[in-house]
Amino acid sequence: MNKIWIWLLLLLLGFIGYAVFPQALSTAASIDKVKAEGMEDKLSVRPEEGSLPVAGSPVSNNDYQLKMEDASSEARDEEPSNYIKNEYAQAGIFAQPELDQQIDKWIASLYDQPGFDTWKGASREVLPLGPGLHGWVVLLNQGDRQVGYLIVNAAEDGGYQLTEYGTGSKPLYSMQTLYQGLVQSGIIDSSVSYVDFAADLTIRKEACYSNGLQALWKVTIDDKLHYFDAKSGEELPDLSEWLSSRPSAETIFQREPAKPKEKVQSLEMPEFDPFEHAYWLTGKPVEDLNAENAFFKLSSMNQVTYTVRLFAGKVYNPYAVTGVHLWNDGSLYAALDQDGPRYFMFEQLQQTGQWFQQPQE
């Protein structure tokens, strides 16, 4: 009798093994296949309930659970979380070590310059700027404090161009700044925490970049569109028509060959409020300022304000000119003050706006 029970038990265990073990092998094989095909982005790291992943921070096995997503699914009900998108973008940097090395060189060239000391030892997030742009925004952080950013684009010769950079606690495309702008505009209630806002996938947040001064957030809430400046977080007018008619992504960046850019000379000028003296509204623009003489000429000029009409004339902004960087490759960058200095290629600014000098009293 005891032998009969033993045989029944062995048959039961065999049946369970037959049902379960192939499934375990299938799952393991799927994971191996995903890794072999370079599809690690299908493996998503999901935070346990009550925890919040911090972009760019190391992941502990004790804090997160690995979940396999269906790679063959034709459609998903929800788009990936911001955390998953960020991890995917960060992984892309490892596939482009030369980009990471170039960013290292630029940061090392700048953190000895006045106002850039917070860049030394800063951690960074490197995120794609948008489909078709071949560009990246590099966000720099000291702990939980944001200290600056760089905009980088791919050049025709396979190198990388430094398109824009700046310091301060409001870098370009800061999600925290966008959140503050939405609260101040009354679009979302102040009772909604930043954590909930960042995790809310029903609020669609799209980064749109044409050039630095026309960098914006396109936010969709309850099928209604809102537009915000990507640097200051200020609400912008309806830009739907402008977005639909702006140049294609391929023409936004100039694909010029990259040149070695390692050393920089700095010129600093005092900050000021352009609205205290409206000479830029009634005066004549400076006509003899160019890339060859700007570094030295600006050092002898009074307050200089740069003005530009943005978004097909919908916005007219003045900016205080607060500095100039001259790199060893001959390229010149001028600093415009907008919640901290933003350095742009001088030639780009020449093409889009005008310079005004405060008259001598």
C-alpha positions as CSV (number, residue, x, y, z in Angstrom):
1,M,0.0,0.0,0.0
2,N,2.8,2.4,0.9
3,K,4.5,1.7,-2.5
4,I,1.3,2.7,-4.3
5,W,1.3,6.1,-2.5
6,I,4.9,6.6,-3.3
7,W,4.3,5.9,-7.0
8,L,1.3,8.3,-7.0
9,L,3.4,11.0,-5.4
10,L,6.2,10.6,-7.9
11,L,3.7,10.8,-10.8
12,L,2.2,14.0,-9.3
13,L,5.6,15.6,-9.0
14,G,6.5,14.5,-12.5
15,F,3.3,16.1,-13.8
16,I,4.0,19.4,-12.0
17,G,7.6,19.4,-13.4
18,Y,6.4,18.8,-16.9
19,A,4.0,21.7,-16.7
20,V,6.3,24.3,-15.0
21,F,9.8,23.5,-16.1
22,P,9.4,24.2,-19.8
23,Q,7.8,27.6,-19.0
24,A,10.8,28.5,-16.8
25,L,13.1,27.5,-19.7
26,S,11.1,29.6,-22.1
27,T,11.3,32.6,-19.9
28,A,15.1,32.2,-19.4
29,A,15.5,31.7,-23.2
30,S,13.4,34.8,-23.9
31,I,15.6,36.9,-21.6
32,D,18.8,35.5,-23.2
33,K,17.4,36.2,-26.7
34,V,16.5,39.8,-25.8
35,K,20.1,40.4,-24.5
36,A,21.6,38.7,-27.5
37,E,19.7,40.8,-29.9
38,G,20.6,44.1,-28.1
39,M,17.1,44.7,-26.9
40,E,17.8,45.3,-23.3
41,D,15.3,48.2,-23.4
42,K,12.6,45.6,-23.3
43,L,13.7,44.7,-19.8
44,S,12.3,47.4,-17.6
45,V,13.2,48.2,-14.1
46,R,10.1,48.7,-12.1
47,P,10.2,50.5,-8.7
48,E,8.6,48.7,-5.8
49,E,5.5,50.4,-4.5
50,G,6.3,53.5,-2.5
51,S,9.8,54.0,-3.9
52,L,10.9,56.6,-6.4
53,P,13.7,56.1,-8.8
54,V,16.0,59.1,-9.3
55,A,17.1,59.7,-12.8
56,G,20.8,58.8,-13.3
57,S,21.2,57.2,-9.8
58,P,22.5,53.7,-9.3
59,V,20.0,50.9,-9.1
60,S,20.0,48.6,-6.1
61,N,18.8,45.0,-6.5
62,N,17.0,45.4,-3.2
63,D,15.1,48.5,-4.3
64,Y,13.8,47.4,-7.7
65,Q,12.3,44.4,-9.4
66,L,13.1,43.2,-12.9
67,K,10.1,42.6,-15.1
68,M,10.0,41.1,-18.5
69,E,7.9,43.1,-21.0
70,D,6.3,41.4,-24.1
71,A,8.7,42.3,-26.9
72,S,6.3,40.9,-29.5
73,S,3.3,43.0,-28.5
74,E,2.0,45.1,-31.4
75,A,0.7,47.9,-29.2
76,R,0.9,49.0,-25.6
77,D,-1.8,50.6,-23.6
78,E,0.6,52.9,-21.8
79,E,3.8,54.5,-23.0
80,P,7.0,53.7,-21.0
81,S,7.5,55.6,-17.8
82,N,9.9,58.5,-17.7
83,Y,12.2,56.4,-15.6
84,I,12.3,53.7,-18.3
85,K,12.9,56.3,-21.0
86,N,15.7,57.8,-19.1
87,E,17.4,54.4,-18.4
88,Y,17.1,53.6,-22.2
89,A,18.7,57.0,-23.1
90,Q,21.5,56.6,-20.6
91,A,22.2,53.1,-22.0
92,G,22.6,54.7,-25.5
93,I,25.7,56.6,-24.2
94,F,27.6,53.4,-23.6
95,A,27.1,52.6,-27.3
96,Q,28.8,55.9,-28.1
97,P,31.9,56.1,-25.9
98,E,33.4,58.9,-28.1
99,L,30.4,61.1,-27.2
100,D,30.9,60.5,-23.5
101,Q,34.6,61.2,-23.8
102,Q,34.0,64.5,-25.7
103,I,31.5,65.6,-23.1
104,D,34.2,64.9,-20.5
105,K,36.7,67.2,-22.3
106,W,34.2,70.1,-22.6
107,I,33.3,69.9,-19.0
108,A,37.0,69.8,-18.0
109,S,37.7,72.8,-20.1
110,L,34.9,74.8,-18.5
111,Y,34.9,74.0,-14.8
112,D,38.0,76.2,-14.2
113,Q,36.2,79.2,-15.8
114,P,34.4,81.8,-13.6
115,G,30.9,80.6,-12.6
116,F,31.5,77.0,-13.7
117,D,33.2,75.6,-10.6
118,T,30.0,73.6,-9.7
119,W,30.6,71.5,-12.8
120,K,33.7,69.7,-11.4
121,G,32.7,66.3,-10.2
122,A,29.1,66.7,-11.3
123,S,27.0,63.7,-12.3
124,R,25.2,63.8,-15.5
125,E,22.2,62.6,-17.5
126,V,22.5,62.4,-21.3
127,L,19.1,62.4,-23.0
128,P,18.2,62.5,-26.7
129,L,16.9,65.8,-27.8
130,G,14.2,64.6,-30.1
131,P,13.6,62.2,-33.1
132,G,15.7,63.1,-36.1
133,L,17.7,65.8,-34.4
134,H,20.9,63.8,-33.7
135,G,21.3,65.9,-30.6
136,W,21.5,65.4,-26.9
137,V,20.9,67.5,-23.8
138,V,23.4,66.9,-21.0
139,L,22.0,67.7,-17.5
140,L,24.6,68.2,-14.8
141,N,23.8,67.6,-11.1
142,Q,25.6,68.0,-7.8
143,G,23.7,65.6,-5.6
144,D,20.0,66.6,-5.9
145,R,21.0,70.1,-7.1
146,Q,20.9,71.0,-10.8
147,V,24.0,73.0,-11.8
148,G,24.0,73.3,-15.6
149,Y,23.6,71.7,-19.0
150,L,25.1,71.3,-22.5
151,I,23.4,70.9,-25.9
152,V,25.4,68.6,-28.2
153,N,24.8,67.7,-31.9
154,A,26.4,65.3,-34.3
155,A,28.6,66.8,-37.0
156,E,29.0,65.7,-40.6
157,D,32.5,64.3,-40.0
158,G,31.3,62.0,-37.3
159,G,32.4,64.3,-34.5
160,Y,30.3,66.4,-32.1
161,Q,29.5,70.1,-31.9
162,L,28.9,72.0,-28.7
163,T,25.8,74.0,-29.6
164,E,24.9,75.6,-26.3
165,Y,25.7,75.4,-22.6
166,G,24.9,77.2,-19.4
167,T,25.0,77.2,-15.6
168,G,22.5,77.7,-12.9
169,S,19.7,75.8,-11.1
170,K,17.4,75.9,-14.1
171,P,19.0,74.0,-16.9
172,L,17.3,73.5,-20.2
173,Y,14.5,70.9,-20.1
174,S,14.4,70.6,-16.3
175,M,11.3,68.7,-15.3
176,Q,11.3,70.5,-12.0
177,T,11.1,73.9,-13.7
178,L,8.3,72.7,-15.9
179,Y,6.4,71.5,-12.9
180,Q,6.8,74.9,-11.2
181,G,5.6,76.7,-14.3
182,L,2.4,74.6,-14.5
183,V,1.6,75.2,-10.8
184,Q,2.2,79.0,-11.1
185,S,0.0,79.1,-14.2
186,G,-2.8,77.3,-12.3
187,I,-2.9,74.5,-14.9
188,I,-2.2,71.9,-12.2
189,D,-3.1,72.3,-8.6
190,S,-0.3,72.9,-6.0
191,S,-1.7,69.9,-4.1
192,V,-0.2,67.7,-6.8
193,S,3.3,66.9,-5.8
194,Y,6.3,67.0,-8.1
195,V,6.7,63.2,-7.7
196,D,3.1,62.6,-8.8
197,F,3.5,65.0,-11.7
198,A,6.6,63.4,-13.0
199,A,5.1,59.9,-12.8
200,D,1.7,60.9,-14.3
201,L,1.7,59.4,-17.8
202,T,-1.7,61.1,-18.6
203,I,0.2,64.4,-18.7
204,R,2.2,64.3,-21.9
205,K,5.5,66.2,-21.8
206,E,7.3,66.7,-25.1
207,A,10.6,68.6,-25.6
208,C,10.7,70.7,-28.8
209,Y,14.0,72.2,-29.9
210,S,14.5,74.5,-32.9
211,N,17.4,76.5,-31.5
212,G,18.2,77.5,-27.9
213,L,16.0,80.5,-27.6
214,Q,13.2,78.6,-29.2
215,A,13.3,75.6,-26.9
216,L,10.0,74.7,-25.4
217,W,7.9,72.1,-23.7
218,K,4.6,71.0,-25.3
219,V,2.3,69.7,-22.6
220,T,-0.9,67.9,-23.2
221,I,-3.4,67.7,-20.3
222,D,-7.0,66.4,-20.9
223,D,-6.5,66.9,-24.6
224,K,-5.6,70.5,-24.2
225,L,-2.2,71.9,-25.3
226,H,0.0,74.2,-23.3
227,Y,3.4,75.6,-24.2
228,F,6.3,76.5,-21.8
229,D,9.7,77.9,-22.2
230,A,12.2,75.1,-21.7
231,K,14.6,77.3,-19.7
232,S,12.5,79.6,-17.5
233,G,9.3,77.6,-17.3
234,E,7.2,80.6,-18.3
235,E,4.0,79.9,-20.1
236,L,4.0,80.8,-23.9
237,P,1.2,81.6,-26.2
238,D,-0.4,79.0,-28.5
239,L,2.4,77.8,-30.8
240,S,0.5,75.1,-32.6
241,E,0.7,76.9,-36.0
242,W,4.4,77.7,-35.5
243,L,5.3,74.1,-34.6
244,S,3.5,72.8,-37.7
245,S,5.4,75.1,-40.0
246,R,8.9,75.2,-38.5
247,P,11.8,73.7,-40.3
248,S,12.2,69.9,-40.3
249,A,14.3,68.3,-37.6
250,E,17.1,67.6,-40.1
251,T,17.7,71.3,-40.8
252,I,17.6,72.6,-37.2
253,F,21.3,71.8,-36.5
254,Q,24.0,72.9,-38.9
255,R,26.0,69.8,-39.6
256,E,29.4,71.4,-39.8
257,P,32.6,69.5,-39.3
258,A,33.7,69.3,-35.7
259,K,37.0,71.0,-34.6
260,P,39.1,70.4,-31.5
261,K,37.7,72.5,-28.8
262,E,39.6,72.2,-25.5
263,K,40.8,75.6,-24.2
264,V,38.7,78.7,-23.5
265,Q,39.3,82.4,-22.7
266,S,36.6,84.1,-20.7
267,L,35.2,87.6,-20.6
268,E,32.7,88.4,-17.8
269,M,30.3,91.4,-17.6
270,P,28.0,92.4,-14.8
271,E,24.4,91.2,-14.7
272,F,21.6,93.7,-15.2
273,D,17.9,94.0,-15.9
274,P,17.2,95.0,-19.5
275,F,13.8,96.4,-18.5
276,E,15.4,99.0,-16.2
277,H,16.6,101.0,-19.3
278,A,14.6,100.4,-22.5
279,Y,17.2,101.9,-24.9
280,W,16.9,98.7,-26.9
281,L,13.3,99.8,-27.8
282,T,14.2,103.2,-29.2
283,G,17.9,103.1,-30.0
284,K,19.9,101.9,-33.0
285,P,21.5,98.5,-33.0
286,V,25.3,98.0,-32.9
287,E,26.3,97.4,-36.5
288,D,30.1,96.8,-36.3
289,L,30.0,93.8,-33.9
290,N,31.1,90.6,-35.5
291,A,32.7,87.2,-34.5
292,E,36.2,88.6,-35.2
293,N,36.0,91.6,-32.8
294,A,33.3,90.7,-30.4
295,F,35.5,89.2,-27.7
296,F,37.5,92.4,-27.3
297,K,34.9,95.0,-28.3
298,L,32.4,93.8,-25.8
299,S,34.9,94.3,-23.0
300,S,35.0,98.1,-23.7
301,M,31.2,98.6,-24.2
302,N,28.6,99.6,-21.7
303,Q,25.7,97.3,-21.0
304,V,24.7,95.4,-24.1
305,T,21.3,93.9,-24.6
306,Y,20.5,91.3,-27.2
307,T,16.9,91.3,-28.6
308,V,15.2,88.7,-30.7
309,R,11.7,88.0,-32.1
310,L,10.8,84.3,-31.4
311,F,8.2,81.9,-32.7
312,A,7.4,83.8,-35.9
313,G,7.2,87.1,-34.0
314,K,4.8,86.0,-31.3
315,V,7.4,86.7,-28.6
316,Y,9.9,89.6,-28.4
317,N,12.6,89.2,-25.7
318,P,15.5,91.2,-24.5
319,Y,18.5,89.5,-22.8
320,A,21.4,91.0,-20.9
321,V,24.8,90.0,-22.4
322,T,26.9,88.9,-19.5
323,G,29.9,87.2,-20.9
324,V,31.9,85.8,-23.9
325,H,33.9,82.6,-24.3
326,L,36.6,82.3,-27.0
327,W,37.6,78.7,-27.7
328,N,40.9,77.6,-29.1
329,D,39.3,76.5,-32.4
330,G,38.2,80.2,-32.9
331,S,34.6,79.7,-32.1
332,L,32.9,82.4,-30.1
333,Y,30.0,81.9,-27.6
334,A,28.1,84.9,-26.1
335,A,26.3,84.5,-22.7
336,L,22.7,85.7,-22.5
337,D,21.2,85.9,-19.0
338,Q,18.0,83.9,-18.5
339,D,17.8,82.4,-15.0
340,G,21.6,82.0,-15.3
341,P,24.0,82.5,-18.2
342,R,23.3,80.6,-21.5
343,Y,26.2,80.5,-24.0
344,F,25.2,80.4,-27.7
345,M,27.3,80.4,-30.8
346,F,27.8,84.1,-31.8
347,E,27.1,83.5,-35.5
348,Q,23.7,82.0,-34.6
349,L,22.8,85.0,-32.5
350,Q,24.0,87.3,-35.3
351,Q,21.6,85.7,-37.7
352,T,18.5,85.9,-35.5
353,G,18.7,89.1,-33.4
354,Q,20.3,92.5,-32.7
355,W,22.7,94.0,-30.2
356,F,22.0,97.3,-28.4
357,Q,24.5,99.3,-26.2
358,Q,23.3,101.5,-23.4
359,P,24.1,105.1,-24.4
360,Q,26.7,107.0,-22.4
361,E,25.1,109.3,-19.8
